[in-house]
């Protein structure tokens, strides 16, 4: 995901992505206090969160609720993240409720996938950052099913180098116990820890157009996340099994995971 001129995909929002809607305001007023009361999250390093200006929260990814935990812990700083467009496209009461809840926690609909879809998502995040807003991203790409920390993809570093936004590493602990993969409802017996690290200025690695700069900046981000989360390291990318012979060949060839 290194295109600098890919068109941004259309969203379901009528407002600019960085402008909090009334759903989002409602979520901060009602959902955040409720989540704090129920789960008693332990938040460390809140002072590391910049009060204003573009910032990227780069976190490990263990559970579906990670995208709720980060905005709740970062309050009052609004945080946006991209979510599958299907969460906003359902019909009936269930579809309406899904759209309300995801909008309330700062989610922005996007069509996920490889190729152009991935480039469009990256471009949309760049546009959000250039308004001075905050976004949350997962360098691993997808949730870790075994609890290990996988190698980071370079999209987060590319955004940071391209926009100049600092990266705040985040270590999430316990979200996989609150809501393991496959669970329909979260448990209220577990407690979550959210650790915010010191902001990283990655500009010394070089320009965003340099593959080496993207890779070394990504490694610095992942090292910071590891120091916060304490997870076992997996010397591999978190990828689903290749489905076709062509995909297997592509993965065998050296290339940059974005």
Rosetta blueprint (number, residue, H / E / L):
1 X L
2 X L
3 X L
4 X L
5 X L
6 X L
7 X L
8 X L
9 X L
10 X L
11 X L
12 X L
13 X L
14 X L
15 X L
16 X L
17 X L
18 X L
19 X L
20 X L
21 X L
22 X H
23 X H
24 X H
25 X H
26 X H
27 X H
28 X H
29 X H
30 X H
31 X H
32 X H
33 X H
34 X H
35 X H
36 X H
37 X H
38 X H
39 X H
40 X L
41 X L
42 X E
43 X E
44 X E
45 X L
46 X H
47 X H
48 X H
49 X L
50 X L
51 X L
52 X L
53 X L
54 X L
55 X E
56 X E
57 X E
58 X E
59 X E
60 X L
61 X L
62 X L
63 X L
64 X L
65 X L
66 X H
67 X H
68 X H
69 X H
70 X H
71 X H
72 X H
73 X H
74 X H
75 X L
76 X L
77 X L
78 X L
79 X L
80 X E
81 X E
82 X E
83 X E
84 X E
85 X H
86 X H
87 X H
88 X H
89 X L
90 X L
91 X L
92 X H
93 X H
94 X H
95 X H
96 X H
97 X H
98 X H
99 X H
100 X H
101 X H
102 X H
103 X H
104 X H
105 X L
106 X L
107 X E
108 X E
109 X E
110 X E
111 X L
112 X L
113 X L
114 X L
115 X L
116 X H
117 X H
118 X H
119 X H
120 X H
121 X H
122 X H
123 X H
124 X H
125 X H
126 X H
127 X H
128 X H
129 X H
130 X L
131 X L
132 X L
133 X L
134 X E
135 X E
136 X E
137 X E
138 X L
139 X L
140 X L
141 X L
142 X L
143 X L
144 X L
145 X L
146 X L
147 X L
148 X L
149 X E
150 X L
151 X L
152 X L
153 X L
154 X L
155 X H
156 X H
157 X H
158 X H
159 X H
160 X H
161 X H
162 X H
163 X H
164 X L
165 X L
166 X E
167 X E
168 X E
169 X E
170 X E
171 X E
172 X E
173 X E
174 X L
175 X H
176 X H
177 X H
178 X H
179 X L
180 X L
181 X L
182 X L
183 X L
184 X L
185 X L
186 X L
187 X L
188 X L
189 X L
190 X L
191 X L
192 X L
193 X E
194 X E
195 X E
196 X E
197 X E
198 X E
199 X E
200 X E
201 X L
202 X L
203 X H
204 X H
205 X H
206 X L
207 X L
208 X L
209 X L
210 X L
211 X H
212 X H
213 X H
214 X H
215 X H
216 X H
217 X H
218 X H
219 X H
220 X H
221 X H
222 X H
223 X H
224 X H
225 X H
226 X H
227 X H
228 X H
229 X H
230 X L
231 X L
232 X L
233 X E
234 X L
235 X L
236 X L
237 X L
238 X L
239 X L
240 X L
241 X L
242 X L
243 X L
244 X L
245 X H
246 X H
247 X H
248 X H
249 X H
250 X H
251 X H
252 X H
253 X L
254 X L
255 X L
256 X L
257 X L
258 X L
